[in-house]
Amino acid sequence: MVKTAIGEFTRTFFEALAAVLLVSFLSLGFRTGSVVALTVPLVLAGTLLCMLLFGMEIHRISLGALILALGLLVDDAMIAIEMMARKLEEGWDRMRAATYAYRATAFPMLTGTLITIAGFLPVGLAKSSAGEYTVAIFQVVGISLLLSWMGAVVFTPYLGFLVLKVRANGDTLRQDLFDTPFYNRLRRWVDACVEHRKTVIIGTVALFGVGVATLAQVPEQFFPLSNRPEVIIDLWLPEGSAFTQTEAAAKRMEALLAKDEDVVNYAAYLGGGSPRFFLLIVQQLANTNLAEFVVMTKDNEARERVMQRIRLAFATDFPDVRGRVMRLNVGPPMDYPVVFRVFGEDPTLLRRLADRVAEVVRANPHTVDVNDDWHERIPSFRLVLDQDKARALGVSTSTLSQALQAHYTGIAVGQFREDDKLIDIVWRAQKNLRVTADGLPDVTVRTANGRSAPLAQFVKFETVFEDGVRWRRNRFPAISIRADVADGMLAPDVAAQIIPQLKSIEEQLPAGYFIETGAAKEDAWIAQKSILIWIPLVVIATLVLLMVQLQNLSRTFLVLVTAPLGVIGAAFALLLFRAPFGFVALLGIIALAGMIMRNSVILVDQIEQDEKAGRDTWSAIVESTVRRFRPILLTAAAAILAMIPLSRNDFFGPQAIAIMGGLTVATALTIFFFPALYAAWFKVERTPRAGRQETALPFYPTHNGTPEEQPVAVPGGVA
C-alpha cells in the first residue's frame, strides 16, 4: 500500500514538474527556461535535506505539500531570470544584468515569499486533530519557499550569467520591447480601467459578493474518503448475543467473501475490532456480539462492487445482523459521519428523547443504518431480597453474593502445582445448571445454622430490560444517534438538513437536557475554528512585512485589501468542478491571500520606483502594470498548471482546484482591478505629461557613475 501510494504521488509530482518546465521553456525560451529548470532540483534537494535534518517523514501529506510547493517555488526564479533576460535583451552585459536582477528583486521577493508562507501559518499553528494531521503542509511549503528565494537571489543570477547570452541588437530591442501590438493593446485596457475606476471597483465588489454567495452553495466535506482498496465490514448481533452466535454469523460472511472474485483476501476478528493497521482507523471495543472483517479487494472499482454486494447480502441474507460496510477515512479518525448527541441525567427519559431524535434522523432520505451507541436493551434477572426473611434465616447480602458467584463464576478452593505453574482449583456448578434461568430459584444458600435454603424462600425474581452499556461525555450521560450517509451525499450537508428539524424537540427539552451535533459537522467546525483563530496573527505578520517593504501605511492597507479576492475564483471553480468545500479547500483559500498579496507588493514596488524615477503617478501605474504583466502571468501560469495533476488527488483535489480558480481570477484582477484601485485610493488624476506620446527615461546611475539606462524617447513612455 505504501509503495503504491508513493508511486501515485511520484507520478503526480513529475506531471506537475513537467507542467512547470513547459511554462518556463515556452514563455522564456530554452536557455532562460533551463535556468528555472535547474533551480527546481536544487530547491527540492535542499527541501528534502531539511526534512531529514528536522526529522520529518515522507508520507501522504508531506508528498502532497511538495507537489503544492512545486507550483510556487519557481516564482522567485522566474521573476529574477525574467528581469535579467529583459536587461540582456536591452543590450546589457551579463554581469550588470545579473547584479541588477539581484538588487531589483531580492528584497521585494523576500517580502512576497514571507507573505505567502504567512498564508500557510494557521495550518502550522492549528491546535486540533486536523491541524496535527496537516501540519506538514506548512512545514514543507515554508521550507521550500524560503529555499526557493535563496536560490533565486544567489544561484539563479549565477546560472543566468553562465547560460544566457547578450543580445547583439539590444539597442533596437530596448525601444521595441514593450512597443508591440499586444502590449499597446494591454496598455490601452489598463489605461481604460484607471480612467473608469469606479465602474471597475464596483464591478469587482459585486463579483466578490457573488463569489461569497457561491461559496455558501458549495457542498461541505470535512475530509475525503480514502482511496485505499480495503473494505471494513462490521456485523453487530443483538446486544447480549453469545459468542457462538457471532461466530456463526461470521462464518456465513466468510463463505460469501470466499466466492467473490473481486476479493483478494480477508481477515475476521470475533468479539472485537481489528487492530490499528492504519493510523486513521476507529478501533472497536471488545463485544461478544461483534465480528469485524478487513477485506482487501483488487482495486478501487472492485471495492465499490464488493460493497454493493455485501449491502445486498445484509438486506436479504442476514436478518438478525445489523451490518455496516465502509471505506477507510482520510483525516482525523471518525466512527460515523453523522452524529447527534442527547445529554441528560435520567437514563429512562434520555432514552425516550434519543428515540425521538433517531426518528427524525431516520426520516431523512439520505441517512443509512441509524443506530445509537447504547445499543438495544438486554433482558436480565433482577433479584429483590426480602430483608426480613433473610435475617430470619440468617442470610446476609454478602453470603448471597458469594453463593451466586460460586454457582456461576466459581471460587478458588485450592491450587494445583504443575511443574513451575500454580493452577487454581475452582468449585462451581455443572454447566447445565449454570446456563438455565429457570433453575436460579433452586440455587441454595448456606444459612447461619449451617443448613441450606433455596433462593426462592427470601428472594423475588423480576425480568427487566436494562442498558447493556451507558456512555458518558464530559461527565454527562449521553446517547449518540449515529448514521451513515448514502453514496453521493456529503455528511455536513445531510447534518445541515436534519438540524432544523430537531428544533421542535429542543424547544420541549426539560432543564438540563440538550442536543449536540457531532461527527463531521462538529469536527469541521473545530478544525476551521483552529485555523481561523490564527487569522489575526496572519494579518499582523502580513502588515509588518508590508510595512517593512513599502514603508507606507496607506500602500500597506491597499495591498491588504486585495487579499480576499481569491474567494471569487475559488468559489466558482469548486462549484464548477463539483469539489466539496472542506478543511483542505479552506487551506487553499487562505494560502491564496498570500499569493495575491505577493503580486500586489511587486506591482506597488514597481510603481513606487517609477514615481521616484520621475514619472507621474498615472503613467507609473499603467507602465508598471504593463512591465510586470509577463512575470505575474508566468508565475501564475506555473502555479496553476502545477495544480492540475494534484487536482485529481482525493485528498488535495479541492485545495488544488481552489488555488487554480482563485489564482486565475486574481491574476486578471491584479492586472486590471488593482491599477484602478490604486488610482482611486490615491485620487490619481491624469496630467498633461501622462498624455504625452513621448517621455524621456530617467537615469539610474551605477556605482561607477555610468548610466544604467540612456534617455530614449519611446512611444507611450515605456521604460
N, C-alpha and C positions, 0 to 999 in steps of 0.2 A: 504493500500500500504506500509506504514512504517513497519507494523507488518510482512508482507510477506518478505520485503527486509531484515529486521533484522534476520528473520528466515533463509533465504538463507545464509547470511553471518555467522550466528552462526553454521549452519551445515558445511559450508566450513571450519570454524575455527577448529571445533572438528576433522574433517578429517585430517587437517594439523597437529593438535596436536597428533593424533594417529600415523601419519607417523613419526613424530619426536621421539616419545616414542618408536616406533618399532625399529628405528635405535639404540636408546640407549640400549634397552634390548637385542637385538640380537647381538650387537657388543661388549658391555661391560659386559653383564651378568645381572642377575636380581638385585643383590644388588647394583652394581655400576650404572646400568641404573636407579634404583629407586632414586638415589641421583639427577641425572639430572631431573627426572620426578618431584621431589619435588621442584626443583628450579624454574620450569616453572610457577606454580600458584603463587609462591612468587613474581616473577618479574611482572607477569601480574597484580596482585593485586596492587603492587606499581605503575605500569603504570596508571591504572585506577584512583588511588588516586591522582596522579599528574595531570591527565586530569581534575579531579574535581576541584582541587585547582587552576589550571590555567584557568578555565572557558572554557575548550574545550568540544566539544559535540560529542556524538555518532552519526555518520552519515555514508554514503556510503564510503567516503574516509578514515575516521579515522578507521572504521572497517576493511577495506582492508589493511590499514597500519599495524594494529595489526596482521593480518594474515601474512603479509610480514615480520614483525619483528619476528614472531614466529620461522621462519627458521633460524634466525640469533642470537636470544638471548640465544640459548643453546650452542653456540660455546664456549664461555668462560668457562661455566660449564663443558663442555666435555673435554676441554683442561686441566683444573685443576684436574678433577677427574681421567682422564686418566693418568696424571702424578703421582697422589697419588696411584692409583691402581698398576701402574708399580713398584713403590717403595715397595709397600706391597708384590707384587709377588717376589721381590728380598729379602724378609725377614725382611724389616724394620718394626719397631713398628709403631702403628697408629699415635702417636704424632709427631714423626720425619717425617713420610711421609706427614702428613698434613701441617706441617710448611715448609717442603721443597717445596711442591706444591705451597704454597703461595709465598715463596721467589723466586722461579724459574720462575713463570709465571705471577705474578701480574703486573709488570711494562711493559713487552712486550705485555700482553693482553690489558692493558690500551692504549698503543700506537696504537695497531691494532684496538681497538674499536673506538678511536677518528678518525682514518683514515677512517674507514667505515662510521662513521657519517659525516665526511667531504665530502664523496661522495654524500650524500643527501643534502649538504649545498646549492647548487644552487636552489633547489626546495623551500627552506625556504626564499631565498632572491630574487626570481624572481619577477620583477615588471611587471606583466601582468595579464590579467583576468584568464589565465590558471594557473599561479602561485598562485593567490589568491584561486583558486578552489582546488588546490592540496597541499597547504602548510601543511595540516595535516599529510601528508606522512613524511615530515621532522620532524615535532614535535613529532609524536608518535614513529617513529623509533628511533630518538635521545634519547628520554626519556627511552625507553625500553632497548636500548643497554647500556646506562650508568648504569641503574639499574641491568642489567644482569652482568656487570663487578663487581659491588659492591657485588652482590650475589655470584659470582664465587670466589672472594677473601676472603669473610667473611663467608658466610653460607655454601658454597659447601665443604670447608675443614672441617668445624664443623660437617656437616651432614655425610661426609665421615668418620670422626672419630667415629661417633656413629653407623654407619651402616656397614662399611666394616670390614673384618676380616684379620688378619695376616696369610700369608701362612706359614705352618709349614716347608715345604721343600723349603724355599726361597733360600737357598744357591745353591741348584741344579738348581732351575729355573733361578737364576741370570745368570748362564753360558749358559743356553739353550734358553733364551728369544728371542734373535734375531738370533739364530743359527738354524733356521728351513729351510726346503727346499724352502718355499715361500720367506722368507727374503734373503736367499742366492741367489735365482734367481733374486730378485729385486736388490740386491747389484751388481750383475754382469751387469744388464741392466744399472743401474746408472753409474757404472764404465765405461761401453762402451760409454755412452753419453758423459762423461767427456773426454774420450780418443778421440772420434771423434766429438769434439765440433764444428768444423767449419761446418761439414755437418748438425749437428742438428740445429745450429743457422741459416744457410742459408735456410734450410727446413722450419723452423718456420717463418722466414721473408716472404718467398714465400707464406706460408699458410695465413699469416696476410694480404698480398696483395690480395689474393683470397677472403678473408673474407670481406675486404673493398669493392671490386668489387661486391660481392654477396649482400652486404647491399644496394648498389645502385639499385639493381634489385628488392628489396622487395617493394611491393605496399605501398604507403603512405596513412596515415589516420590521421586527426587531433585528433578527439575524436570519440569513437564509439557511435552508436545509443543506445538509452535507451532500456532496456528490460521490460519496463512497458507496460501493455496491452492497454493503451489508443491510440486512433487514432484521429488526428486533421484533419478536413475537412474544406477547405475554398471554398466558392462559390463566384466568382467575376463576376458580371454582367458588361456590358459595362459602361464605365465612364459616369456619368451623369444620370444613371438609377434612377427611382423613388423608394422610399422605398417600395411602394406596389408591384413593380415588384420583388424586392429582397425577400419580404415576400412570394410571390407566389412560387418562386424557392425553398425557404427553406421548404415550406410545401410539395413540391414534394419529397424533400430529406427525410423529416421526414416519409412520407409514405413508402419510400424504406427501411429505417432503422427499422421501426416498424415490418416489415415482416421478418427481418433477424434473424435467430435463434442464431447466434454467438454474437449478440449484447445484452448486459445486460441492459444498459440504455444509454441515450444520453441527451445532453443539447444544445440548439441552441441559438446563440446570433446574433441579427439582427442589422445592422447598425454599427457594430464594432466587435472587437475580444473578446475572453474570458478573464476574469480577471486572474491574475497570481496565479493560484493554484499550480504551480510548478515553482521553482526558475528559471529554465533554459528555460522557455517558452518565445517566442518572441511575445509581445503583438502588435496587430494591432490597428492602429489609427481609429478614427470614420470615416466611409464611408457609405453613403446610399446604395452603390452598393455592400456591403459585408455582407455575412452571414457566421458565423463560427460555426462548430459543434465540441463538445468534446464527443467522443463515447467511452464508456467502453465496451470492449469485454471480453469474458470468460477467455482467456489466450493468450499467445503469438502466438500459432498456429492459434487460431481463429482470432487474429488480422490480420495476413497475409491473411487469406481467405477474411475477410471483405474488406481489402484494394484492393484486386484484383477485387471484385465485384463492389466496388464503382468506380474504374477506368474504368471498362467496362461500367457502367452506364453513366459516364461522356462522354464517346466516342459515345454513342448511343442515350441517352435519354435527354441530356442537351446540345443541340446545341448552345444555347445562353449564356452559362456559361463557364467561364474558371475555371475549378475545380482543386483542389490540395488536395492530400491525403498524410499525413506524420506521421511518428512516432515522439516521443519526443526525443530531443537530450540529450546527456550527455556531460557535459563540458560547456564552456562559451556559452551564447546564440548566435545563428546564424540563420538568417532567411532562406537564400538559400545556398546550399553547393558550388555552382559555381557562381561567380560574376565577371564581368569586368566593370570597371567604365570609362566613357568617359568624360573628362573635357574640358571646353571651355567657351568663353564669349557669342557668338551669339547662342541663343536657336534654331534658324532655322537650322544653319549649324550643331549644336550639334546633332539635331535630325537625320539629314542625316548620319552623321558619326556613330551614335548609331545603326541605321538600318543596316549599313554595318557590324558592329561588330555582331549584332544579327544574320545576315545571316550566318556568319562563325560559330557561336556557334550552331545554329540550324542544320548546316550541319554535325556536329559530331554525329555519331550514338548512342552515349551513353548519350546524353543530352535529357531532358524531360521538357516540359512546359517552353519554352524560352519566357521571357517577360521582360519588363523594368518597373522601378518604377515611370516613368512619366505617364504611362498608355496610353489609347487612347486619341486622341484629341476629344473634345466635340464641337458640333455646338453651336454658340451663335450669338445673335444680337449685332451688333456694331452700335451705334448712332453717326453719324458725324454731328456736329452742324454747321449750316451756320451762322457765327457770324454777318454778315451784316444784314440778315433778322431778326435775333434775336434782335439786337439792335434797328432796325426799329420798332419792335413790343413791345419793352420794356421788353424783357425776358432775364434774366441773367442765367449763368450756375448754380448758387445756387438755383434759382427759379425752373429750370428744374429738378434738383436733388430732391428737396422737393416734387415736383408734382409726380415724379415716385415712390418715397418712399411711399407717401400717397396712391397711387393707388395700389401698390403691397404689401408692408410690412405693411403699415398703420402708422398713427401718433396718439399720445395720445391727446385727446381734453378735457379730464377731468378725474375725479376719482369718483368711487362709493364705499361708505363705507358699508361693510357687517360685523357686529359685530366689531371685532378688526382688520379687514383686509381692506386695500385700494386696489381696483381693478381698473386698467386703463380702461378708455373708449376709444376704438380705432376706428378711422374712416379709412375705406379702401373700395375699390371697391368690388362688389359682386364676388363670386367665379368664375362664368362663364366668367367674364371679366378679371380675373387675370391669367387664365391658357391658354388663346389663344394668339398665337403670332401675328395672323393677325389683332387683334384688337389694337395692340400697336400704329399704326399711328393715331388712333382716340382719343387717350388719350389727354385730354385738359389741357392746362397750362394757369394760370391767367396772363394776361399782365399788363403793367404799368397803363393803363387807366381803369382797373377794369374789362375788358372783358376777354373772354376765347378764346384761339386759339388752334387748334389741332396740334400735333407734326409734322404732315406731311407738314405743311407750312414752317418750318425752320429747319427740321432735315431730313437727308438722312439715310436710313437703309441698312446695309450690313450684309449678312450672312457669317460668317467666322468660321474657326475651330481654337481653341486655347487649350493650355495645361490646363488640369484640376488641375494639381499640378506640381510644379517645386521644385526640391531638390537642395540644395547647400551642398557642403562638403569642409571644410576649406575655406569657402567664395567663392568658385568657383561653378558655375552651373555644376552639374554632373548628368549624366544619368547612372544608374546601369543596365546592362544587366544581368539578373538572370536566373538560370536554376536549375532544379533538375537533378539527375543522375539516370540512370537505375539501377535496383536491381542487386547486384553482382559487381558493379563498385564502386571505391573509388574516392571521389571528387578531391583530389590533383592530381591523375593520369589523370583524364579527363581534368582538367585545364592545366596540362602539355602538353597534346596533342593539345590543342587549341592555346596556347601561340605562338608557331612558325608560325601558320597560320595567326596570326594578324600582323606579321612583315611587310607585304606589305602595310597594312593600316597605320601603324605607320610611315612608311617612307614617306607617302604622306600627313601627317597631317600638317596643317598650323602652324605658330608660335603661341604659347600659348595654343595649344591643345595637349592633351596626353591621353594615355590609361593606366589604373592601374588595376592590378589583386587584387581581394578581396576575401572575404569568407574564405573557409577552407585553401586555399593556403596561403593567407596573414596571417591568424590567426596562422597557423602552424609556419610560419617564425617568427612572432612576439614572439610566445611562446618559440620557440627554441632559438631565439636571447636572450630573457630574461634569459634563462638558461645558454647558452654558454658564456655570458658576464662575468659570475662569475667563469668560469673555472680557470683563472689566480689566483684568490683568493684561490681556492681549491688547486692548485698546490703549492702556497706559504705556506698555512697551512700544507699541507702534508710534504713539505720539512722541515718545522720547527719541526714537530712531529718526522720525521725520524732522523733528526739531534740530537734531544734530546735523542732518543732511541739508535741510532747506534753510535753517536759521531764520525762519519767518513763521510766526504763528498763523497768519492768515492762509499762507500756502499750505501749511500743515493740515489745517482743517479742510481745506479744499481737497487735498488728496484723500483724507479720511472719508469724505462724503462719497467717494466713488467705490468704497469697499463693498456695499451691499449689491452692486449692480450684477454680480454673478448669479443672483437668485433668478433673474429673468430667464436667461438661457437654460439654467439648471432645471427649473420647473418645467419648461416646455419640453426639454429633452427627456426627462423622466416620464412625463405623460406620453410623449410620442412613442418611446420605446417600451412603454408599459413596465418600467422598472420601479420597484417599490421605494418609498422614502423611509429609510430607517437610520440606524446608527451610522453605518458606513457612508451613506449618502450625505448625512449631516456633516461628517468629517470632510467630505469633498467640498461642500458649500462653504464651510469655514475656511478651508485652505484656499478657496478661490479668492477670498478677500485679499490675502497676501499677494497672490499673483497679480491681481488687478492693480493694487496699490503700487506694486513694483513698477509696472509700466507707466503709471501716472507720475511716479517720482522721477523716472528717467526723462519724461517729457517736460515736467516742470523745470528740472535742472537744465535742460537744453534751452528752454525759453528764457530762463534767467541768464544763461551765458550769452545768448543773443542780445538781450537787453543791455548787459554790461559792455558788449562789443559795439554798441551804438545804434542798434536797430530800435525802431519804435515798437511798442508792445503789440500792435495789431499784426505787423509783418513778422515779428518774432513768433507769435502764436501760429500763424499759418505756415511759415517756413520751417519751424521746428517740427511741426507735425509731419510735414512732407519729408523731411530728412530722417525722422525717426520711424517712418512708416515701414521701411523694409526690415529693420531689426525687430520691431514689435510684431510684425506679421510672421517673420521666420520663427521666432521663439514660440509664438502661439501655435503655429502650424506643427512644430516639432512636438510640443506637449500634447496637442490634440491627436495627432497621428499615433503617438506612442500609447495613447489610451485605448485605441481601437482594439488591439489584441486583448488588453486587460478587461474590456467591456464584456467579453464572453465568459469571464470567470464568475462562478456562482457567488463568491464572497465579495470581490472587489468590483463586480459589474456595475452596481448602482453608483458607486463613488466615481468610477471612470466615466460613466455617462453624464453624471452631474458636472464633472470638470470639463468634459468635451463641450457640452451645451453652453455652460456658463462662460467658458473662455472664448467660444466662438462669438457670442453676442457681445461680451465685454470688450473684445478686441475691436469690433466695429464701433462700439460706443467710445472707446479711447480715442479713436481717430476722428470721430465726428461730434460726439456729445461733449467730450472733455474740453476741446477748444472753445465751444460755445459757453460752457460752464465757466471756464477761466475768464473769458471776456465779460460775462455777466458779473462774476464775483468781484472783479477789479474795475468794473464800469469802463471798459476799454472802448474808445471811440476811434473811428478811422481818421487818420491825419492825412494832410496833403502828401506827406512823404510816403505814407503807406500806399498811396495810389499811384506813385511813380512806376514807370516801367523799368527804370534802371537805378540801381543802388550800388554805391561803392562799398566793397567789402572791407572790413576792418583788418588792421594788422594784429598779429599775435606774435610778439617778439619772443625769441628763444633766449637761452642763457648766454649766447654769444652776440645777441643784438640783431641777428638776421631775421627777416620777417618769415613767419610760418606760412602766411598766405599773402599773395600780392593783391592789391586792389584792382579788381576787374569789373567792368560794367557788364552785368548779367541780366537778362530779361527776368523781371519779377523779383530781382534782388536775391538770387539764390546764392547761398554761401558755398 
